[in-house]
C-alpha cells in the first residue's frame, strides 16, 4: 500500500476505536473537543465503529452531523481493537495522529502534553501509566506480568505499562500503513519502526461507563499475538526443553543398563513413575505442537491475502 502523506490542512487527527461505548461517547466528544479547541490547532476526530451491538453508531452519526470535524468509519463487522486502530490510522490526514481508547480511561486532556513533545522533535510520544484506577487486582497483576513478559520474550524494548494511547508523527503513521500483517500488535509495531520516542506519564482513570471488552481469553490472544509477532523465542524454549529431556532420558537409560549389568535388583516395580513420565512427555509434546500451530496459523492468515477490514459506511469524508 502506498503511504498517504499528510495534507497539511489538518494538524492533529485523533483516532478512536469504538465497540459498544454508547454511554460515554457524548462525554468523550465534549472533553476531546474542548482539549483540541484549546490547542488552537486544525483537527479531525476519526471514530471507527468496530461492529458495535449497541447504539454507538447512531451516537457517532449524530456527532458527525453536528460537527464536520468528526469523521467516522463503520466497519462491516467486529474485526478487533487493533484492526480498528489500523483503519483509523489509514483514514487519518493529520500531520500528527493521536490514538486513544473511547472509554475515557485515556484522558483527552493529556493530548496537549503529547503534542508538546511532538513540537520538540519527537516522532512518538506515548502515554505511560503511573496508576490504574477502577481495575481489579487480577487485571493489574496480569497486565503487569504481560508487559514484562513480552519485553523478555521479544527483541524489542517495548515500554512497560503503556497501551495504545500515543501521538505519532505523520511519517510514523505512514510507515505503519505499510505494515499489513493481520495479527496486529500496534504498540509493538510502533516500537519496531523506531524514530525518537518519549514517555509522558499519567494516572489512568476508571471507565466512564460500560464494561471492559477485553476478557481473559482476548487478553491471552493479545499476548500470543504480541509474542509470536515479534519473537520465535517460544519455539526455542520448546526445543531447549526437548533437548534437556532427551539428555535426561539418555542418562537414565545408561544408568539403568549399568545397574542391571552390575547385578542390581532393587528397582521398584510399578506404574506410577512410568505414568508420570509418560504424561509429562505427552504434555510437553502437545505444548510444542501447539506453539508450532500458533506460528503456522499466523502464516495461514497472511497467505490468504484477504483485506484486514471492510468499511460499510463513511461519514464526512473529505
Secondary structure by P-SEA (a helix, b strand, c coil): cccccccccccbbbbbbbccccccaaaaaaaaaaaaaaacccbbbbbbbcccccaaaaaaaaaaaacccbbbbbccccccaaaaaaaaaaaccccbbbbbbccccccccaaaaaaaaaaacccbbbbbbcccccccaaaaaaaaaaaaaaaaaccccccccccccccccaaaaaaaaacccccccaaaaaaaaccbbbbbbbbbbccccccccccaaaaaaaaaaaaaaccaaaaaaaaaaaaaaaaaaaaaaaaaaaaaaacccccccccaaaaaaaaaaaaaaaaaaaaaaaaaaaaaaaaccccccccccccccc
